[in-house]
Amino acid sequence: MDRRLKVRFAPSPTGFLHIGSARTALFNWIFAKKYNAEFILRIEDTDRGRSKEEYLNEILDSLQWLGINWDKIYHQSQRLEIYKDYANKLVESKKAFVEDGAIIFRYELDSISFDDLIRGYIEFKELPKDTEVIIKSDGTPTYNFACCVDDVLLGITHVIRGEDHIPNTPKQLLMYRALNFTPPYFAHLPMILSSEGGKLSKRFGATSIREYRDAGYLPEAIVNYLLLLGWAPGKNREIVSMEEAVRLFELKNVNKTGAAFSLDKLDWVNSEYIKKLASEEFFKYAKEFLERQNFLPLGVEEEYVKKVILLFQNRISKLSDLKEWTYSCFFDNYTYSQDTQEILVKELSKEISFLITKLDKISSFDKITVEKEFRATAQELGLKAGDLVHPVRVALTGRRIGPGLFEVMEVLGKERVIKRLLRLLNFWQQTKAI
Ligand code: GLU
């Protein structure tokens, strides 16, 4: 009987979960779902100085938020005796020696090779040195040794991790050999590069998952985007559900070349997921988000908040964009943005005053009635509707672009609309006075 496959994600809690490690976790998770493998979370927390509880909590939180769940969790800090035992076995068999309280592995300087499931045959002709500390004098193991012992003891069959670990693999293989262990399969994922082609830096998206969450990205969209970093569902498709990804995913189809991170692409994927949400769901997400940010004015009516938020569902790429878009719907002290000047230089005080009297008479201020009245007024004035639409939009929202004007007017309601049109008249009055 085939034994169950096992994978692991092995973060060090020395920092927050960022895009690169989240992608590694995700590819392991997809593999586990596809082959019904066990998914182990192994916390590599033997570096007492740098490991922090705060980071660990954030990593667990972010994984859960992304929907990446695990079957079992191990903490290396609770397994120190195990590593020492195995290190002592190497000392007994003269493959390691003790110096100043540390245990040092001495390797045979052989050429060594392995078949990477993504990259194919990889051979190392020579290694830079012939010894490696495996247990430090404070009793804690070094990464390569703990990793190798654990991968075997936990029964890991497939090690899926970033390409930056390729240089560690020969050392680990020599340790497996010395301990008479059978090594797992290895699959090294391509590096994530910045859009400029260099290393992913803080400026180019190497931010933590938490920061993306705080900026209002949806977990489903992040997961979809992470999948595209090194893998493609085929047929030029970019939006793919997890269920489909599980069905289509193959390690051998992961790219060998680096994957370029693009914030624009992530924004686009996120906007697609936002558009797909049912309005109720979008409203729930958006409201929670704006409330968490203390953005909404005190005492504002829920119905109004809902109408405003729904105006922008198809216009934003992330929830935080809502703050800028909806500001003028919630607060009166918005300003006219720079790019509206060429609209505002055309003074139409008389026409707008006339429009105000017409709008004031409407008893049901819904978008259909408003539009009818608006167009009739423009005609009466001998103007094209567009001549009025642009300044009115600026008056109502402070911006030159936005959702359909008549929808905006319906949401704002008659009173606000008139107040804001009067404000525009006042603005023209004042600019004239200067
Ligand atoms: N703790 C290591 C890291 O975060 C794990 C490497 C591995 O997967 O072997 O990079």
Boltz pocket constraint, residues with backbone or C-beta under 6 A from the ligand:
constraints:
  - pocket:
      binder: B
      contacts: [[A, 8], [A, 9], [A, 10], [A, 11], [A, 12], [A, 44], [A, 147], [A, 160], [A, 161], [A, 162], [A, 165]]
      max_distance: 6.0
